[in-house]
Amino acid sequence: MKTENVTPRARRLLFATAVILQVVLFSSGKLLAAGRELPELRRPLSKVEALNLALTNNGTIRQAQKEVEAAEGIAIQTRAILFPKLLSAATYMVRQDSLIEANRNRTIAPVQVDLPEVAALGLAGSSLSVGGGQSSKVNNQFWDGEIRIVQSIYEGGRMLSAVRSARLIREQAWLSFQSTVADTLLSVANAYDDALGRAKQVEVREQQVTFLIKYRDDTKARFEAGTVPEFDVIRQEVEVANGTAQLVEAQGGYRVAKQKLVELLGYDLPTTVTDNLPLHLTTALVARPYPQDLSAALAMALQNRTEIAALETEERLRDEAIITAKAGAKPSVQAFAGYELTSRGGTRNVGDYVNGGLAGVQMSWPIFDGFLTKGRVDEAKARRGKASEAKAETTRTVELQVRSAWSDLRAANSILTAQTENIKKAVRALELATSRYNVGTGTQIDVLNAQTALTDARGSYVDALRNYSVARATLVRATGEGLQH
């Protein structure tokens, strides 16, 4: 084609087309780059596959896994009282010679001293002259080292309680993890449905713009033929512009919905990836019936909800805490055995030592601890009561969640039924308005109103379909069932 034969309007059209092609090619390059970096998001993605990806990659779930690991560490600490402890200790001390010389030159009067009195005076291990002579040479360096193994025998009930508490800590952590997973998967399922709903809203707006453009072109043809006034053409141009703006808004909402879904799936999007992610969601947005009645749903929730089970575990943990608190007023008995190596006291040679084994039993029993144990018991009992109240409140909350989701599901189902019939009527109304306008018995306003009513009906149907799917998923979550089925 020779450029001199091209009209200015055609040149502008060709230029705009070239710009659009460049934008498309540039965007396609970004999409291909995104596909290489995020291969899971380039292939068709069903809702179940999205939920499985979230189980592996979602940040909230991964944090919850770390909480489970932390709880395992707490359980190990709790059970530590059951196992023997291997302890070691060492002491080294040097005394000034002036202290030793003072002891050596001191004359000790003859006195009869029995062994308990020597021990009471802290003179055990020293050479003591009882016949009026001087003390023998005393070592100016003292060192002592020992290693012993200590095993608790009785701790006032804390040992068996530790076994039960460790098991309950693990159980509670796992239940809390399951609750977090269920909440996160519900968010993923709802985000998936929201993206599907946004895509369908884009289709509705595209249908609207397609109709308005065709209707505008027909109106232009009639204006050029002299059968309609210029006002009708201008009015149609305004409607096309408004419809295009609504389409652009719907496309923006769809892009944001896809990005939200990808974020919940746990993917880090590179800065080079376009905002229009190449997601291909394959699970259709349909109204799947819910098979249970309200009574059955409530019964399932009370049986399956991990939040209630976690609080039941909390109650049992608080019972164990009461046992542990009461143990403070009971004796503590341990057996020990070991080996000791210590310097000899009667020589200046630091290398002289004595050594040997040791074994025995030790016991402690607080007679009065300033009401410390009583305070701990009172605290433990109060926390046990708080756990019971929390369980009762959570049970009521769960029942409310089930009833609310059930009500939302019924409302969405009613709206779906109504909007299905409404769309049929709106389509017929638009056909009649268009026919009347074509034969001159109707007005352009009738056609535009009928078309707007049809678009609103289609949009309301999509919203109701999305709300139904969300309400159904929320009800499934409220009853404690899995969303992956």
C-alpha positions in Angstrom: 0.0 0.0 0.0 1.4 3.4 -0.9 1.4 5.9 1.9 0.2 8.8 -0.4 -3.1 6.9 -0.9 -3.7 6.6 2.8 -6.0 9.1 4.5 -5.0 10.9 7.7 -7.6 8.9 9.6 -6.2 5.7 8.3 -2.6 6.7 9.2 -3.7 7.4 12.8 -5.4 4.0 12.8 -2.3 2.3 11.5 -0.1 4.1 14.1 -2.4 3.1 16.9 -2.4 -0.5 15.7 1.4 -0.5 15.7 1.6 0.9 19.2 -0.9 -1.7 20.4 1.1 -4.5 18.8 4.3 -3.3 20.4 2.5 -3.3 23.8 1.1 -6.7 23.3 4.5 -8.1 22.2 6.2 -6.5 25.2 3.6 -7.8 27.6 3.8 -11.3 26.0 7.6 -11.2 26.6 6.9 -10.5 30.3 4.3 -13.2 30.4 6.8 -15.7 29.0 9.4 -14.6 31.5 6.8 -15.1 34.2 6.1 -18.5 32.9 9.8 -19.5 33.1 10.0 -18.2 36.7 6.6 -19.5 37.9 6.0 -22.7 35.9 3.2 -23.8 38.2 1.2 -20.7 37.3 1.5 -21.1 33.6 -0.3 -24.5 33.4 -4.0 -24.9 34.0 -4.7 -24.6 37.7 -7.7 -26.3 39.3 -9.0 -25.2 42.8 -7.8 -28.5 44.4 -4.3 -27.9 42.9 -4.3 -24.3 44.2 -5.1 -25.6 47.7 -2.3 -28.1 47.5 0.1 -25.5 46.4 -0.9 -23.3 49.3 -0.3 -26.2 51.7 3.3 -26.3 50.5 4.1 -22.6 49.9 1.7 -20.4 51.9 3.6 -18.2 54.4 1.0 -18.5 57.2 1.0 -22.3 57.0 4.8 -22.4 57.0 4.9 -20.2 60.1 2.3 -22.5 61.8 4.6 -25.4 61.0 7.4 -23.7 63.0 5.0 -23.3 65.9 4.5 -27.1 65.9 8.3 -27.5 65.9 8.5 -25.0 68.8 5.8 -26.9 70.7 7.9 -30.1 70.3 10.8 -28.3 72.0 8.5 -27.3 74.8 7.3 -30.9 75.2 11.0 -32.0 75.4 11.6 -29.5 78.2 8.5 -30.6 80.0 9.7 -34.3 80.1 13.2 -33.4 81.1 12.4 -34.1 84.8 12.1 -37.8 84.0 15.6 -38.3 82.8 18.8 -38.5 84.9 21.1 -35.4 85.0 24.8 -35.7 84.6 26.4 -32.8 86.6 30.0 -31.7 87.1 31.6 -29.1 89.4 35.1 -27.8 90.0 36.7 -25.5 92.5 40.1 -23.9 92.8 41.3 -21.6 95.6 44.6 -20.0 96.7 45.2 -18.7 100.2 47.8 -16.1 101.2 50.8 -17.5 103.1 50.2 -14.9 105.8 46.9 -16.7 106.6 48.7 -20.0 106.7 51.6 -18.7 108.8 49.2 -17.3 111.3 47.5 -20.6 111.7 50.9 -22.4 112.0 52.3 -20.1 114.8 49.1 -20.2 116.8 49.4 -22.2 120.0 46.4 -24.3 120.7 45.6 -25.2 124.2 45.0 -28.8 125.0 41.3 -29.5 124.6 39.1 -32.4 124.1 37.1 -31.9 120.8 34.8 -34.5 119.4 34.2 -34.9 115.6 30.8 -33.2 115.4 32.2 -30.1 117.0 35.1 -30.1 114.6 32.7 -30.3 111.7 30.6 -27.5 113.2 33.6 -25.3 113.5 34.4 -25.8 109.8 37.8 -27.6 110.6 37.1 -30.8 108.7 39.9 -31.7 106.4 42.6 -29.7 108.5 45.3 -31.0 110.7 44.5 -30.0 114.3 46.9 -30.4 117.2 45.1 -31.1 120.4 48.2 -31.6 122.6 49.5 -28.1 122.7 51.7 -28.3 119.6 51.7 -26.3 116.4 49.6 -27.1 113.4 51.3 -29.0 110.6 52.0 -27.5 107.3 48.8 -26.5 105.5 48.4 -26.5 101.7 47.9 -23.0 100.4 46.1 -24.2 97.3 42.8 -26.1 97.3 41.0 -27.7 94.4 38.2 -30.0 94.1 36.3 -31.6 91.2 33.4 -34.0 91.0 31.0 -35.6 88.5 27.8 -37.1 89.6 24.6 -38.4 88.1 21.3 -37.4 89.7 18.0 -39.2 89.1 14.7 -37.9 90.5 12.7 -40.5 92.3 9.8 -38.6 93.6 8.7 -35.0 92.7 5.3 -34.7 94.3 3.5 -36.0 91.2 5.3 -33.9 88.7 7.0 -36.8 86.9 3.8 -38.5 85.7 2.2 -35.2 85.0 5.2 -34.2 82.8 4.5 -37.3 80.6 0.9 -36.4 80.2 1.6 -32.7 79.7 4.2 -33.3 76.9 1.7 -35.4 75.0 -1.0 -32.8 75.4 1.3 -30.0 74.3 2.0 -31.9 71.1 -1.6 -32.6 70.6 -2.6 -28.9 71.1 0.0 -27.7 68.7 -1.2 -30.0 66.0 -4.8 -29.0 66.5 -3.9 -25.3 66.3 -1.9 -26.0 63.2 -4.9 -27.7 61.6 -7.1 -24.7 62.4 -4.6 -22.4 60.8 -4.4 -24.6 57.7 -8.2 -24.7 57.4 -8.5 -20.9 57.7 -5.8 -20.4 55.2 -7.3 -22.8 52.7 -10.6 -21.1 53.0 -9.0 -17.8 52.1 -7.4 -19.5 49.1 -10.7 -21.1 48.0 -12.5 -17.7 48.3 -9.7 -15.9 46.4 -9.9 -18.5 43.6 -13.7 -18.0 43.4 -13.2 -14.3 43.5 -10.8 -14.4 40.6 -13.4 -16.6 38.7 -16.1 -14.1 39.5 -14.0 -11.2 38.4 -13.3 -13.0 35.1 -17.0 -13.5 34.5 -17.7 -9.8 35.3 -15.2 -8.9 32.6 -17.2 -11.2 30.2 -20.4 -9.4 31.2 -18.8 -6.0 30.5 -17.4 -7.2 27.2 -20.8 -8.3 26.1 -22.2 -4.9 27.1 -19.5 -3.0 25.1 -19.9 -5.3 22.1 -23.7 -4.6 22.1 -23.2 -0.8 22.6 -20.6 -0.6 19.8 -22.8 -2.5 17.4 -25.8 -0.4 18.4 -23.8 2.8 17.9 -22.6 1.7 14.5 -26.2 1.0 13.5 -27.3 4.4 14.8 -24.5 6.1 12.8 -25.7 4.3 9.7 -29.2 5.5 10.3 -28.0 9.1 11.0 -26.1 9.1 7.7 -29.3 7.9 6.0 -31.1 10.7 7.7 -33.6 8.6 9.7 -32.3 9.5 13.3 -31.1 12.8 14.7 -27.4 13.4 15.7 -28.5 13.3 19.3 -28.9 9.6 19.1 -25.4 9.2 17.8 -23.9 11.3 20.5 -25.9 9.5 23.1 -24.6 6.2 21.9 -21.0 7.5 21.9 -21.4 8.4 25.6 -22.8 4.9 26.4 -19.9 3.2 24.6 -17.4 5.4 26.6 -19.2 4.6 29.9 -19.3 0.9 29.0 -15.6 0.9 28.1 -14.7 2.5 31.4 -16.7 -0.1 33.3 -14.9 -2.8 31.3 -11.5 -1.4 32.2 -12.5 -1.3 35.8 -13.6 -4.9 35.7 -10.3 -5.9 34.1 -8.4 -4.1 36.8 -10.4 -5.9 39.5 -9.6 -9.2 37.7 -5.9 -8.5 37.7 -5.9 -7.6 41.4 -7.9 -10.8 42.2 -5.3 -12.9 40.4 -2.4 -11.3 42.2 -4.2 -11.8 45.6 -4.6 -15.5 44.8 -0.9 -15.9 43.8 0.1 -14.2 47.1 -2.0 -16.6 49.1 -0.4 -19.5 47.1 3.0 -18.3 48.6 4.8 -17.1 45.5 7.2 -14.2 45.3 6.5 -12.3 42.1 9.6 -10.8 40.5 9.5 -7.1 39.8 9.8 -7.8 36.0 6.5 -9.8 36.0 3.4 -7.9 34.6 0.4 -7.2 36.8 -1.7 -9.3 34.4 -0.6 -12.7 35.6 -1.0 -15.6 33.2 -3.3 -17.7 35.4 -5.6 -20.2 33.8 -8.2 -21.3 36.3 -10.0 -24.4 35.2 -12.5 -25.1 38.0 -15.8 -23.7 36.9 -17.7 -21.3 39.2 -20.9 -23.3 39.7 -23.5 -23.7 42.4 -22.7 -27.1 44.0 -25.5 -28.2 46.3 -24.8 -28.8 50.0 -25.9 -32.2 51.1 -26.5 -31.7 54.8 -29.3 -30.0 56.7 -28.6 -27.4 59.4 -28.9 -29.8 62.3 -26.4 -32.2 60.8 -24.0 -29.3 60.0 -24.1 -28.2 63.6 -23.4 -31.7 64.9 -20.5 -32.1 62.5 -19.0 -28.7 63.6 -19.1 -29.7 67.3 -17.5 -33.0 66.5 -14.9 -31.8 63.9 -13.8 -28.3 64.7 -10.2 -28.4 65.8 -10.6 -25.1 67.7 -12.9 -26.8 70.2 -10.7 -29.8 70.5 -7.6 -27.6 71.1 -9.5 -25.9 74.0 -10.4 -29.3 75.4 -6.7 -30.1 75.4 -6.0 -26.8 77.0 -8.4 -27.8 79.9 -6.4 -31.0 80.4 -3.2 -29.1 80.3 -4.5 -26.8 83.0 -5.4 -29.8 85.1 -1.8 -30.9 84.9 -0.6 -27.4 85.8 -2.6 -27.7 89.1 -0.8 -31.0 89.9 2.5 -29.3 89.2 1.6 -26.3 91.4 0.6 -28.6 94.3 3.8 -30.5 94.1 5.6 -27.4 95.6 4.3 -28.5 99.0 5.5 -32.1 98.7 9.0 -33.6 99.2 11.5 -33.9 96.4 13.7 -37.0 96.4 16.7 -37.8 94.2 19.3 -40.5 94.1 22.8 -39.7 93.1 26.2 -41.4 92.4 29.5 -40.0 91.3 33.2 -39.6 91.6 35.2 -36.9 93.4 38.8 -35.8 93.1 40.2 -33.3 95.7 43.6 -31.9 96.8 45.2 -33.2 100.0 45.0 -30.7 102.8 48.2 -31.5 104.7 50.9 -30.7 102.1 52.2 -27.8 100.2 52.3 -29.9 97.0 49.3 -29.0 94.9 49.6 -32.3 93.1 48.8 -34.4 96.1 45.2 -35.5 96.0 42.7 -38.0 97.2 39.8 -39.5 95.2 36.9 -41.9 95.4 33.3 -42.6 94.6 30.2 -41.3 96.2 26.6 -42.3 96.3 23.5 -41.4 98.2 20.0 -40.1 98.4 19.0 -36.4 98.9 15.6 -35.0 99.9 14.2 -31.6 100.3 10.8 -30.7 101.7 9.7 -27.1 102.1 8.0 -26.6 105.4 6.8 -23.1 104.8 7.5 -21.2 101.6 5.7 -17.9 102.3 2.4 -19.1 100.6 4.3 -19.4 97.3 2.7 -22.8 96.6 -0.7 -21.6 97.5 -0.4 -18.7 95.1 0.7 -21.0 92.3 -2.3 -23.4 93.0 -4.8 -20.5 93.0 -3.3 -19.2 89.7 -3.5 -22.7 88.1 -7.1 -23.2 89.2 -8.1 -19.8 87.8 -6.5 -20.5 84.4 -8.3 -23.8 84.4 -11.6 -22.0 84.8 -10.6 -19.5 82.1 -9.9 -22.4 79.7 -13.4 -23.8 80.4 -15.0 -20.4 79.7 -13.0 -20.1 76.4 -14.2 -23.5 75.3 -17.8 -22.6 76.0 -17.4 -19.3 74.1 -15.7 -20.9 71.2 -18.4 -23.5 70.9 -21.0 -20.7 70.7 -18.9 -18.9 68.1 -18.7 -22.1 66.0 -22.4 -22.6 66.1 -22.9 -19.0 65.0 -20.5 -19.4 62.2 -22.4 -22.5 60.9 -25.8 -20.8 61.2 -24.5 -17.6 59.5 -22.9 -19.6 56.6 -26.1 -21.6 56.3 -28.2 -18.4 56.1 -25.8 -16.9 53.5 -26.0 -20.0 51.4 -29.8 -20.0 51.4 -29.8 -16.3 50.5 -27.3 -16.8 47.7 -29.3 -19.8 46.4 -32.5 -17.7 46.3 -30.8 -14.9 44.5 -29.3 -17.3 42.0 -32.7 -18.7 41.2 -34.2 -15.3 40.9 -31.4 -13.9 38.7 -31.6 -16.9 36.4 -35.1 -16.0 35.5 -34.4 -12.3 35.6 -31.7 -12.7 32.9 -34.2 -14.5 30.6 -36.7 -11.7 31.1 -34.0 -9.0 30.6 -32.9 -10.6 27.3 -36.5 -10.7 26.1 -37.1 -7.1 27.2 -34.0 -5.9 25.2 -35.2 -7.8 22.1 -38.6 -6.1 22.3 -37.1 -2.7 22.9 -34.8 -3.1 20.0 -37.6 -4.3 17.7 -39.8 -1.4 18.7 -37.0 1.1 18.1 -36.2 -0.4 14.7 -39.9 0.1 13.6 -40.1 3.5 15.1 -42.5 2.8 17.9 -39.9 2.8 20.6 -37.2 5.2 21.8 -33.4 4.9 22.1 -33.8 5.4 25.9 -36.0 2.2 26.0 -33.2 0.2 24.3 -30.5 1.6 26.6 -32.5 1.0 29.7 -33.2 -2.5 28.7 -29.6 -3.1 27.9 -28.5 -1.7 31.3 -31.0 -3.9 33.0 -29.6 -6.9 31.2 -26.1 -6.0 32.2 -27.1 -5.5 35.8 -28.9 -8.8 35.9 -25.9 -10.7 34.5 -23.6 -8.9 36.9 -25.9 -9.7 39.9 -26.1 -13.4 38.8 -22.2 -13.6 38.7 -22.1 -12.0 42.2 -24.7 -14.4 43.5 -22.8 -17.3 42.0 -19.6 -16.2 43.6 -21.3 -15.5 46.9 -22.9 -19.0 46.8 -19.6 -20.7 46.3 -18.0 -18.6 49.1 -20.9 -19.3 51.4 -20.7 -23.0 50.7 -16.9 -23.1 51.3 -17.4 -21.1 54.5 -20.1 -23.5 55.7 -17.8 -26.5 54.9 -15.0 -24.8 56.9 -17.4 -24.1 59.8 -18.4 -27.7 60.0 -14.7 -28.8 60.1 -14.8 -30.7 56.8 -11.9 -30.5 54.3 -12.1 -28.1 51.3 -10.0 -30.3 49.1 -12.8 -32.7 48.3 
